[in-house]
Amino acid sequence: MSDGTGSETRSTTAREWLAGFSEVIGAPAPNEDITEALLDLAGVAAHDSERIAAPIACWMAGVAGVDPAEALERARRHAAERPR
């Protein structure tokens, strides 16, 4: 991959990016189970509404201190019970 200056740049994986970001914010990077639950939570939010709900729902779960797996279950219930 070129950076436009003729130099080659290396692509960063999500795991690498999150590991670096975890150091910047002083919080641990999520493990594989948490990552999967957050991605599933984002999927529920995005598919049941507008895509913008995906990252915001994950942020809300974190602020509320709700475990990602529990937040996913609550999101699924919310989506299933919500009036259409």
Backbone torsions as a table, in degrees:
resi	resn	phi	psi	omega
1	MET	NA	135.3	-179.6
2	SER	-100.3	146.4	178.7
3	ASP	-95.0	9.5	179.3
4	GLY	92.5	-10.4	179.7
5	THR	-105.6	3.2	-176.7
6	GLY	93.5	-10.1	177.6
7	SER	-86.1	148.5	176.2
8	GLU	-85.8	136.4	175.5
9	THR	-116.5	151.4	-179.7
10	ARG	-95.6	136.5	177.3
11	SER	-77.4	136.3	179.4
12	THR	-95.9	134.0	176.6
13	THR	-76.7	161.9	177.1
14	ALA	-59.6	-43.5	-179.6
15	ARG	-60.3	-42.9	178.7
16	GLU	-64.7	-44.4	-179.4
17	TRP	-61.4	-45.5	-179.1
18	LEU	-65.6	-36.7	177.7
19	ALA	-62.7	-43.9	177.6
20	GLY	-66.6	-42.4	179.7
21	PHE	-64.3	-35.2	179.3
22	SER	-61.1	-36.5	177.3
23	GLU	-68.0	-39.0	-178.3
24	VAL	-65.3	-40.2	-177.0
25	ILE	-96.4	-5.7	177.4
26	GLY	72.6	33.9	178.0
27	ALA	-134.2	149.2	-178.9
28	PRO	-69.5	147.4	173.5
29	ALA	-71.3	147.4	-179.1
30	PRO	-69.7	146.7	174.4
31	ASN	-78.1	179.7	-175.5
32	GLU	-61.2	-40.9	180.0
33	ASP	-64.7	-44.0	179.4
34	ILE	-66.4	-42.3	178.4
35	THR	-58.6	-46.1	-179.9
36	GLU	-63.3	-42.0	178.8
37	ALA	-63.9	-41.0	179.2
38	LEU	-66.0	-40.6	177.9
39	LEU	-65.5	-38.7	177.3
40	ASP	-67.3	-40.9	176.6
41	LEU	-59.8	-46.0	178.2
42	ALA	-60.4	-38.7	178.6
43	GLY	-63.7	-43.5	178.3
44	VAL	-61.3	-47.9	-178.6
45	ALA	-62.3	-43.7	-177.3
46	ALA	-69.5	-37.1	-177.9
47	HIS	-79.9	-22.3	-179.0
48	ASP	-94.1	-6.8	-179.6
49	SER	-151.4	-139.7	175.1
50	GLU	-90.0	154.4	-177.9
51	ARG	-57.6	-31.1	-177.8
52	ILE	-60.1	-23.4	179.8
53	ALA	-65.8	-23.8	-175.6
54	ALA	-59.9	-59.7	-178.9
55	PRO	-68.7	-31.3	-178.5
56	ILE	-68.6	-39.0	177.9
57	ALA	-62.3	-40.7	177.6
58	CYS	-64.9	-41.6	177.3
59	TRP	-61.9	-44.7	-179.2
60	MET	-60.2	-42.2	178.5
61	ALA	-61.3	-42.6	179.4
62	GLY	-64.8	-44.4	179.5
63	VAL	-63.0	-38.2	-179.6
64	ALA	-76.6	-11.1	-179.3
65	GLY	73.8	23.3	179.8
66	VAL	-87.7	129.1	177.2
67	ASP	-54.2	136.9	-177.6
68	PRO	-55.4	-38.3	178.6
69	ALA	-65.3	-40.7	177.4
70	GLU	-67.6	-40.7	177.9
71	ALA	-62.3	-38.2	177.4
72	LEU	-62.0	-46.2	178.8
73	GLU	-62.3	-42.0	178.7
74	ARG	-64.9	-38.7	178.6
75	ALA	-65.2	-41.3	178.2
76	ARG	-62.4	-42.9	177.1
77	ARG	-62.8	-44.8	179.6
78	HIS	-58.8	-45.9	-179.3
79	ALA	-65.2	-38.0	-177.5
80	ALA	-73.7	-32.8	-174.1
81	GLU	-95.1	-11.1	-176.3
82	ARG	-68.8	135.1	176.9
83	PRO	-62.2	143.9	-179.2
84	ARG	-102.7	NA	NA
